[in-house]
Amino acid sequence: MRHQSYLRRLFQRGRTFTPLALLSVVLCSACATPVAEAPALALTGTPWVLVSLGGQPVDPDVQPATLVMETGTQRMYGHAGCNRMSGEYSRDNDSLAFSRLVTTKMACAKGMAQEQQFLQALAATQGHRVEAGRLVLLNDAGQPVATLMAEPSVG
């Protein structure tokens, strides 16, 4: 009999304790600072660095190719690997195309083949996706032709 009354009192305390414990957990979690998500990278205004062409990594001994699409002007510029380049781009949702590409005409001992491949990839681009800090340029069949990585911010 004595055990029953002790168990009854313990059980009654438990009924009071459990809701209070749950309430305190809920209140504490409501006051917690939310974890900020990393902001999505903007396609325009972000400096992009070429990391692969046609699924193959670029030659690390060649000066890296870069691409910047200006916000609001539909102009693009960058470095093709040996030569400076500029041109125009058009974008609508997931579609992306480059046109009127021009380059300087310097010759380089290394990197000319990779530069030509990059310029051909830009000319073939019809779409894109941005994922995990990377810009993937897609041809008209939706296949990746080039992958660029967002250049790390300085400062």
Number of C-alpha atoms within 10 A of each C-alpha: 6 7 8 9 10 11 12 12 12 12 12 11 11 12 11 11 12 11 11 12 11 11 12 12 11 11 11 10 11 10 8 8 7 8 6 6 6 6 6 10 15 14 19 17 14 18 20 23 21 24 20 18 20 16 12 11 12 20 14 8 8 16 16 18 23 21 23 19 23 17 13 8 11 14 18 22 20 19 20 25 23 24 19 16 20 21 16 17 19 15 14 8 8 11 16 18 19 21 16 11 15 14 16 12 10 9 10 12 7 14 21 17 12 19 20 14 17 22 19 13 21 21 15 18 25 22 21 24 16 18 11 9 15 19 22 21 26 25 20 11 9 12 16 20 23 27 25 21 21 21 15 11 7 4 3
